[in-house]
Amino acid sequence: MALNRRVFMGTAGAAMLAAPMLRAAGHGKPKVLVIGGGAGGATCARYLAKDSDGALDVTLVEPTRTYYTCFFSNLYLGGFREYESLGHSYGKLASEYGINVIHDWATGVDRDAKTVTLAGGSTLSYDVLVLSPGIDFVEGSVPGWDITAQNAMPHAYKGGSQTQLLKAQIEAMPEGGVFAMVAPPNPYRCPPGPYERISMVAHHLKTNNPTAKILVVDPKEKFSKQGLFEEGWQAHYAGMVTRIGPDFGGDNVEVRPDAMEVVIDGEVNKVDVCNVIPAQKAGLICAAAGLTDGNWAPVAPDTMQSRMDENVYILGDASAQGDMPKSGFSANSQAKVAANAIRGALTGSRVFPARYSNTCWSLIAPEDGVKVGASYEPTPEKIASVSSFISQTGEDAALRKTTYEESLGWYAGITADMFG
């Protein structure tokens, strides 16, 4: 029975059904096209290439030649890492794994023709398409802010120059100035990320501008690791951080980039730096391909295949998969499951049962690290959490130091897993 590419609600078995059709097509090696070179896309491309013994033609499309991780960028803001340490190249993926790396933007997908159009004018064909484009922002989610205001009020929620800009603005704050953050609504990339950022900005200001203040405007009633962060802010940065939640107008905010003002429930606040982190959605190529539910791209829990097209896999932040947070660790974990499923479908190799994991580390102050994480398994409806852990308030300094050191090892390990 033929599969319908546009209405696909199946499981791993559907991926296996695709294999004989593709191998019988008689057009040489099956082509896997990966869009996006972050924790999901780079990992998936590398695993497909290294484990297929040359049986697959793997192409990776990524606009940047040096990829700067969004994860750990907060430590750069806090002065714990150099900017260059966040940058990684695609040289080994090309030279050691034989991946065809193309630096360009994917602008369109024709799922009937199975082609992708690039901004430079090229058209690439595929047998299997992997989309791992990360996030884009929901237009109008913060009144007064759109992408044209990102230089005045940076989001710094994609790795790269925005992070450098935000750090420069923080360093230029006047004595006793005000740093404001407009935090995002759920769901969004890296749930603890905004609050680790507050911690790192607070550390910088405590060291360099101790009379400065931090204002957090938050539409959420609660946030990831809240007890841990609030304990840390009180211990390390007492009197510096004020958070305004929805009970006090945190869900009714407007920004005025030209005047550097934040209006909270009608009250105007003059600030010196404003970090606006808007509501988020899947990277735009997912919507262009017609694979979203409006904001996110639904996937099959055991393979990461699109629920709308069995020839497309969607990884990381862009996917609507269930309980896993949108994080670099999650994307890396999902990429390995997808690569195994794709390789099985295209070459007939063994497909192992899907298992997923995630840990999110956060640094609150020097050597004061905390973490949260879980293990996950697919169910018919979603990727579901089966066990979890979190740091506890009141932990001793030695344990917090060990947690921070663990995070450094993880960063080295995941970037090696992504880029070789």
Secondary structure, DSSP 8 states (H G I E B T S, - for coil): ----SSS----HHHHHHHHHHHHTT-SSS-EEEEE--STTHHHHHHHHHHHTTT-SEEEEE-S-SEEE-STTHHHHHHTSS-GGGGEEESHHHHHTT--EEE-S-EEEEETTTTEEEETTS-EEE-SEEEE---EEE-TTSSTT--GGGTTTS----SSSHHHHHHHHHHHT--TT-EEEEE---SS-BSTTHHHHHHHHHHHHHHHH-TT-EEEEE-SSS--TTHHHHHHHHHHHSTTTEEEE-GGGTTTSEEEETTTTEEEETTEEEE-SEEEE---EEE-HHHHHTT--SSSSEEB-TTT-BBSS-TTEEE-GGGEE-BS--BSHHHHHHHHHHHHHHHHHHHH--------EEEEEEEEEETTEEEEEEEEEEE-SSSEEEEEEEE--TT--HHHHHHHHHHHHHHHHHHHHHHH-
